[in-house]
Amino acid sequence: MRILVVEDDTGIAQGLRSNLRQRGYAVDVCDGVAAAWAALRAEPFDAVLLDLGLSDGDGSILLQRLRANQSTLPDAGTPVLIMTARDAVQERIAGLDQGADDYLSKPFDMDELEARLRALLRRAAGRAQPLVRHGAIELNPATRIVQLHGQKVELSPREFAVLRLLMESPGRVLSRRQLEEHLYDWDSVVDSNAIEVYIHHLRRKLGSQCIQTMRGVGYFMPQEPL
């Protein structure tokens, strides 16, 4: 999953990026409204962590702009979690009314931040249950454990990420480019055949029929397990 952190405090931004990367997320950082708006218009993100006091304006400007472009911007509905030192009740109410999905006051615990992030991603995927299941495969985003017929299957972080993307959109064909956009941040070096390698490893570990190929288009998990 790819996260955009919008934070102008370098120490906080780098700490978030490092911590979230260790937890398996691809993370990009912008320090202002203009840079973040350009990023959101150019590339897809699964969620935005948004500070309000930014170097070139208030983060609420970015939030309002994002929500106002629901019809023209593909990711206008991207979940947004506000993280700010402004903890007054009216501030929280205003942020939520402007379109934020959640609100977390600084300082915060990273475990709580990730739990809230998981909840946002779960709702965005249209799921109420914390576990993702597809036939005999069960994926737990919180523990990052995958089981097949109740037995744990060891996956690399990128294999886990590919599987999660496909399991959360059964029946939807995802192209190699779409998978790459959700797996890699700006600092990543992407091998030309990386996605094919991850798919091959997943089929070997979980069954050759678990992931299907639509030739020339991409990969998908059938809505009904084969």
HUTABEL-V583232 format. One line per field, one symbol per residue. psi: psi as a letter, one per 30 degrees, with the letter a starting at -180 (. if undefined). burial: b if it has 9 or more other ideal C-beta (glycine too) atoms within 8 Angstrom, else e. A space follows every 50 residues. Layout:
BEGIN
psi=???
burial=???
END
This chain:
BEGIN
psi=kkkjkjkfjeeeeeeeeeeeefgglkklkkgleeeeeeeefelkkflkjj leilegakffeeeeeeffheffjegfgkkkjkjlfjgkeeeeeeeeffgl flkkkkllkeeeeeeeeeeeeeeefgkekfkkkjbgkkkjfefhkkkjhf kkkkkleeeeeeeeeeefikfkkkleeeeefffkaffkkjkfgeeeeeee eeeeffkfgeklkjkfeallkkejk.
burial=bbbbbbbbeeebbbebbebbbeebbbbbbbbbbebbbebbeeebbbbbbb bbbbeeeebbbbbbbbbebeeebeebebbbbbbbeeeeeebbebbeebbb ebbbbeebeeebbbbbbbbbbbbbeeeeeeebebeebbbbbeeeebbbee eebebeebbbbbbbbbbbbbeeebebebbbbbbeeeeeeeeeebbebbbe bbbebbeeebbeebeeebbbbbeebe
END
